[in-house]
């Protein structure tokens, strides 16, 4: 980072119960975040563990942790709307049949891993996200941070010229 641009702060969200191969990918991302922090490319990072899904109307959603996750996902979705990108393939809604009651309830399936980048407290980037047909991954964003480059979305916006 340049001296006049403060380094971003990163939040990495990881799923607690992992499909095959995901643990190694999560460890690789955490190792890269450690290196970025040591090299002062980021101001620091937090790892937040979340489950596979969260139901907005559940008892768990009313806990401090549940509220935190739902608020963050709402913030991510607002950022996506403001930046004309999609998170829909990563934060999917589904209906789950209740084993206790005879009805179903809606739940949001959370990605195995998600990254939020904050600049001076403001959400600046969420990965993964999709713009058009292009998926912007966590690894892509980490490479941009390592190279001191803006996010792909910022790069696209600054490359546009009006002639």
WOCOR-V974418 format. One line per field, one symbol per residue. ss: DSSP state (@ for helix, = for strand, . for the rest). psi: psi as a letter, one per 40 degrees, with the letter a starting at -180 (. if undefined). burial: I if it has 9 or more other ideal C-beta (glycine too) atoms within 8 Angstrom, else O. A space follows every 50 residues. Layout:
BEGIN
ss: ???
psi: ???
burial: ???
END
This chain:
BEGIN
ss: .......========......@@@@@@@@@@@@@@@@@...========= ..==.....@@@.@@@@@@@@@@@@@@@@@@@...=.....======... ...======...=======..======.===..===.@@@@@@@@@.... .@@@@@@@@....
psi: iidehiiiiihhhiidhiihedddddddddddddddddefdieiiihhhi adihhdeiddeeidddddddddddddddddddefiiededgiiihhhhdd ieiiiiihhiidhihhhhhfehhdihiiihhbehhhidddddddddefii iddddddeehih.
burial: OOOOOOIIIIIIIIIOOIOOOIOOIIOOIIOIIOOIIOOOIIOOIOOIOI OOIIIOOIOIIOOOOIIIIIOIIOIIIOIIOOIOIOIOOIIOOIOIOIOO OOOOIIIIIIIIIIIIIIOOOOIIIIIIIIIOOOOIOIOIIIOIIIOOOO IIIIIIOOOOOOO
END
